[in-house]
Amino acid sequence: MRTQVAIIGAGPAGLLLAHLLYQRGIECVVLEAKSRDYVENRVRAGVLEHQSVDILNAAGVGARMMQEGLLHHGIYLNFGGESHRIDFEELTGRAVMIYGQQEVVRDLIAARLAVRQPLYFEVDSVSIHDFETDSPRVEYRLDGQPHTLECDFIAGCDGFHGICRATVPASQLSLFERVYPFAWLGILAEMPPASEELIYANDDRGFALLSMRSPTVSRLYLQCTPDEDVDEWPDERIWDELRTRLKVEVLGGPVLQKSVTPMRSFVAEPMRFGRLFLAGDAAHIVPPTGAKGMNLAIADVQVLAQGLEGFYKRGGSQAALNAYSQTCLSRVWKVQRFSWWMTSLLHRFDDETPFDHRRQLAELEYLVSSRAAAQSLAENYVGLPLAT
């Protein structure tokens, strides 16, 4: 089989790239190792920057998002026994959308299937070859049968643990990583959110976050140790700890999911190797405190789609493709800075001194008392401009 672009991975990055390429008349095939049911139901990020919303709407896949998503014009910062609101609308004229990653994936899968374009689930033994030549190829097995996919380009959208980045020789990669000494114990609960907007809490017992996925489903997190055993956290213990840290009356409800998420910052440079392009989690990971993971993936593939369009519509010009890595990494590192800052601002560190804690509280007090400081947070949270 032959196509123009082989896309490895059917998460938000791979699926959105496929849709953007289809709209530009560029052929592509999407290969995904997991089942359709798995990728449509794995609960991940839920905050979309205003530019991500614009991109999805412009691509024609935002109708359900606009109907069912929750538009948020600010967040709350709770510390020192008080609650402070950061007003995005007043500070930036922008807002964010609460709409789960799994819902974005469902919308993109539906769009892909509606136009009858190639999308294969439960593909195994995937390997990529010759991406440093003009004739890359992908080998894989589907339903037990071997296949070879010849292509012009490969888009590695297969996540942090995928095969695309792992295939690049180590000598060609520069890896930057920070692993944090804590994790998030997260739950998905069948209950109305206890707040109309997200609450980020800095408490003596550790960080907590009140988020949501819909008017009837809440997403809540507690700072915990990376090796935390969820079996030691019965539901009532979780609710008690959330009430203590958030300083909000959380009523509780049926817990649908419970998991521990480790925290890390990670960047792989560059994001292009010959005819192979990395996008989304395959190239970078951010701690979830800044709500940036899915937004970075959307920004990456927007840039990549434009570069591929330039190649096919302008006689093989690679000017935009040559700039892909630098363009994306410029934004990636700004987002890494913000996500690190939010994480450092709100979490308790095992080795922190009383000085460190008082400095942290002073920074929070400055943040909520200074328009300039609050505006900086708001500008980063709703989304820095996309570089194209």
N, C-alpha and C positions, 0 to 999 in steps of 0.2 A: 504494500500500500504506500501511496505517496501523498503528502500534504505540504502546505507551505510552512506552517508552524505546528510543532508538536508541543503540547502543554502537559506537563507532568503535575498532577494534583488538581482535585476538584473542590478546593476550598474557595473562599471569597476571591483570592487573587487569580487562580486559574480560571474559574468560571466567569468572572467579570472580564478578564482578558479575552476569553473566547467570544463573549458577546460583543465586546468592542471591535474585535477583528471581523466578526461576521457582519457588523454594520458597515464596515469599511471594505467589504468584498474580499477579505483575505481568508483563505481556507485554513482550518486548524482542526486538530483532533485532540480531545481531552482524555487522558488516562488517569484513573484513580484506583488506588490499591484497596480502599475500603468499600463497603456496600453503600448503596444509595441511602438505605435507612440509617446507617451510621452517620454519614456526613450531614444528613438533614436533621439529625436530632442531638448532635454533640453541642452542648451548651458552652459558649465561649463569650466573647466580648458583646457589649450591648449599647455602646455610646458611639454615635456617628457624628463627626464634625459637620459643620454646615456645608463644606465643600464636598464631602463624601455624599451627602444628601443630594447636592446639585448634580454630581456625576451620575448617580443612580437614576435620578429623574431624567436627565438628558439622554441616558441610555434606554429609557422606556421601561425600566424595571422597578420603578418606585411607587406604583399606584397603591399597592397594599401597605407599603411603608407609610405613605402619607395618610392612609385611612386608619391604620391600627397603631402606628408609632406614637410615642409620647414626646411632644416638643417641650424641651426644658430651657428656661431662660436664665438659670443660675444654679448654684450649688450652695450647700451649707457647710461651714467649717465649725465643728464643735470642739472646744478646748477650754480648760480652766472653769468648767461648769457653766459656760455660756455658749450660745449659738450665734453665728455670724453668717450673713448671706452675702455671697459674691454675685452681683447682678450682671450677667453677661449682656443682656439687652441694653442696659443703660451704659455699660462700659465699652461695648464694641458694636452694638447694633446687630449682634448675631445670637444664634441659639444652637443647641445640639439636639439630636434626635435619639431617643431611647428605642432601639429596635434590635433584637437579638441577632447575633451572627448567624444562627441556624435559620432564622427567617430570611435573611439576605440570601443564604445558600439555596433555600427552597425556591425563592423567586427566580434566581438565576438558573437553577436546574429546569424549572418550568419553562423559562424563556428558551433555553437551549433545545429542549425536547419539542417545543412548539414549532421550531423552524427545521426540525428533523436533521440536526447536525450531529456529527459523531461525538458521543460521550460514553465512555466505557468504564463501568465499575468492576470491582473485584478482579483487577488486573494484577498479576504477580510476576515475579522474576524480571522486573523492569531494569534495564541497563541502557546507558547512553554512550554513544561512540562517535569518534571523529568530529567532535564539535569544534575542534581547532582547524578544521578544513572547511571547504565550501559545500561539503556533502555529509552533514551529520545524519545519524540514524538512531532510532530507538528500537530496542528489541524487548519483547515482552511475551507473556503467555496469557491467553484468555480462554476460559473453558477448557483448560488443559492443552490447548494448541499453541505452538510457537508462531509469533508474528514478527515482521520487521517493518518499521515505519520509517521511510525515507522522508527527509524534510529539508527546508532551507535554514530553519532556526529551531532551537529548543528553548522553551520557557520553563525554568525550574521553579514551580510553585508548590513544591511538595513538602514544605514545612521544615522545621528545625531538624527533625530526624530523617529527612528524606535522602534519596540517593544522589540527587543532582550536585549539591555542594560537596558531598562526600567523594564524588568521582573526580573532582578537580584536584590535580596534584598539590600536595601540601606546600610545595615550594612557591606556588603561584598565589597562595592565600595569605592574607594578614588577618588574624582573628583578634578581636578585642572583647573582653568579657569581664563582668563583675557578677559574682554570685553572692546574694544577700543572705545574712545569717538568720533569716526568718522566712515564713511561708504564710499563705492565707488558707484558713479553714473556711470553705465556702459552702453555703446551702442554697438550694432552690426550694421555696416554700409556697404552698398554695394558700395565699392570704393577700389581701389588699396591702399595698405599701403603707408604712406608718408615716410617710412624708410624701409630699407631692414632688419633691426634688431630692437629688442625692445628698446624703449626709456623710461627710468625711470627719472622723473623730480621732483626735489625739488624746489618749487617756493614759493615766499612770499604769494601767494594766496592759496597755498596748493599743494598736490601731484597730479601728472598726469602720466598716462601710455599709451604709444602707442604700441599696440600689433596687432596681425593679426590672421586670421584663414586660409587664402588662398591668392593667388596672387590677388584676386578680392574682398575679404571680410576683413574688418578691425575691430578690437576690441579695444575700447578706454575707458579709465576710468578717472574720476575726483574725488578727495577727496570731500566729502560732509558731512552733518550732518546725523546721523542715522535716523532721522525722516523726511528726505528730501522728498518733494512732487514732483514727476517727472512731474506732470502737470505744475509746475512752471518753467520747463526747456524745452522751445521750442527748436527745432533743432538748430536754428541760435545762440541762447545763448550758447548752448553746444559747437558748433564749435568755437565761439569767445573765450570762456574760454580755450578750448584746445590749440588754437593757442597762447594765452597769456602765459599759463603755460609751454607748451612744447618748445616754441621758435622755432617752426617748421611750415612751411606753409602747413597746412592741408586744402585741397581743399573742403572737405565735400562731402556728397553723401546721397542717400536715407537711412534713419535710419530704420533698420529692427526690432530692439528690443531695449528697454530702461528699465532699472531696477536699484534698489538700493540694494546693498549687504552689510549687516552688517559685522563687523570685530570682530573676537574673536579667542583666543587661548584656546584649551580645550584638556584635556587628562583624560581618565578613566583608572584607575589601579585596579586590573590587567586586562589582556585581555583574560583570561581564567577562566571559572567557571565550574568545572567538565567536562562535555562533550560539553559545549558551548564555542565557540571561537568568539571573536569580531574582526572584521577587517575593515579597512578603516574608513570612517567617523563615524561609530558606536562607535569607540574607541577614535578617536582624530580628532580635527579640527585645521587647521592652517590658519592664515590670508593669503590671496592670493598673498601678495607681493613677497614671495619667490617662488611661482609657485610649491608648493610641495604636494598639496592635493592628486591628482591622483597618484603621484609617491609613496607616502607612502602606499596607498592602494595596489598598485602592489607589493611593497616590502613585505607587510604583507602576502598576499596570496601566494607569492613564498615560504616564510618560512612555512606557514601552509600546503601547498601542499606537501612539503618535509617531514614534520612531519607525515602527514597522510599516505604517502607512506611507511615510516618506520614502522608505526603501522601494516599495512596490509601485507607488504612484509617481515617483520622480526618477525613474530610470536607474534604480539600484543605488541611489544616494544613501550613504551610511552616516551622514553628518549628525543626524539626531541620535542614531544608535550609538555612535562613538561617544556621545555626550551622556548616554543613559546613566552610567555608573556615577559619574561626577554629579549629575543633576539630582539623582535620587539621594546620594549620600549626604549632600549638603543639607537636605531636609531631615534625613534620618538622624544625623548627629544633633541637630537642634531639638528634635523630638526626644532623643536619648537624654539630653541635658534636662529637659523639662520633666521627663518621667523619673529620672534619678532625683531631681530636686523635690518633687512631690513625695517620693518615697522617703527621702531623708528627712523631710519636714514633718511627716506624720507618724513615723514608726519609732518604737523604742528599740535601741540597740543594746545588746548584752554588755558591751564594753563601755557604754557611755558613762561619763562622770556627772556629778551634780551640775558642774559648769555646763556640760553639753546640753543637759535637759533645760536649764534655765535659758541658755542661748536659743534653743529651739522654740521655747514659749515666747521669747522676746521677738523672734522672727514672725511667729504667727500673729502676735499683737500688732507688729508693724504692718503686716500684710493687710489686716482688716481695718487699719486706721489710715492707711495711705492710699489715695486714689491711684497714684502711679503704680504702686506695688500690686494692688488688686487688678488694675488694668493689664499688667503684664501676665498675671495668672490667667485672666479671662481670655486674652488674645491667644495664648498658647493652648488653652483648653478647647476653645471653639475651633481652632485650627489655623496654623500659619499658612500664608499664601502658597499655592502649589507652583513650583518652578517647572516650566515646560519649555 
